[in-house]
Amino acid sequence: MIRTDLALEAKEMYNGEEADLAAGVDAFEEDCDGIKLTFVEIKNKKGEQALGKAKGKYVTLQMPEFTKIGSGYYNVCVNCLTRQIKRLICKKENPSVLVAGLGNRKITSDSIGPLTVDGLIVTHHLKEMNLNGISQLGNISAIVPGVLGITGVESADVIKSICSYVKPDAVICIDSLVARNTERLANTIQLTDTGISPGSGIGNVRAEISENTIGVKVMAIGVPMVVEAATLAYDAIGADDEMVYNSIKEKTGDLIVAPKEADSLVSQMTKILSAAINLAFHNIPLEELYLYS
């Protein structure tokens, strides 16, 4: 089966009974100043079976390629993403959040999480001090838990332990994703309230990070940065048969491919992500965020 972390693509690839899809999945689209928003809600077991995703809400932002920092469209992207974060996060006024940057900083296509954390205005320690003059700041703490092969500890265990001390109202996990369609690499953002299983897109499934496992509401934000080599070959020959894909997969194994401009694309996307999270929880204008960095 062709791999994708995007609920939008799972729905596009669905080839079962339409009645089962309709009974378990709601989907609609909106426009946000030129950004295409797709909302997919998996309502029940039928929906989970149809799309192979957990029950919950999935929001996908598909941005044009001209999201370079400094352009007017960058502001549009950040503001649109900020609104979606606020829609999915817990409804408590001024919630405290722990942001977890998942992934390996040393691998460019997997560094979305750590680099996003680098751009956050972290304030939990300031709020604990009850300082004057910081009423415009929300309560953000952050962690980069690393990867199991380096730390020997599951990210889920690290985050759960920190939550027991920091006691956030919600956790936001940032990670790189796998896409089905190369046109969605590095210009698509998926938000979901279901949590995340790091590495699931490339078959390296780690412990689930969700409200069920850590006891706190979890939002996952991901950017597709890689696609399977088998998927590229399958599309290149114009195949439309799962047996052909499986045959190709036997040859290519788990090889994945990233864009050659991954460095600049990751830098661009992480600036958008960190700015949007800062705006969602701090009462600071976008044009003044640099003053706090």
Secondary structure, 3 states (H helix, E strand, C coil): CCCCCCHHHHHHHCCCCHHHHHHHEEEEEEEECCEEEEEEEECCHHHHHHHCCCCEEEEEEECCCCCCCCCHHHHHHHHHHHHHHHHHCCCCCCCEEEEEECCCCCCHHHCHHHHHHHCCCCCHHHHHCCCCCCCCCCEEEEECCCCHHHHCCCHHHHHHHHHHHHCCCEEEEEEEEEECCHHHCCCEEEEECCCECCCHHHCCCCCCECHHHHCCEEEEEEEEEEEEHHHHHHHHCCCCCHHHHHHHHHHHCCCEECCCCHHHHHHHHHHHHHHHHHHHHCCCCHHHHHHHC
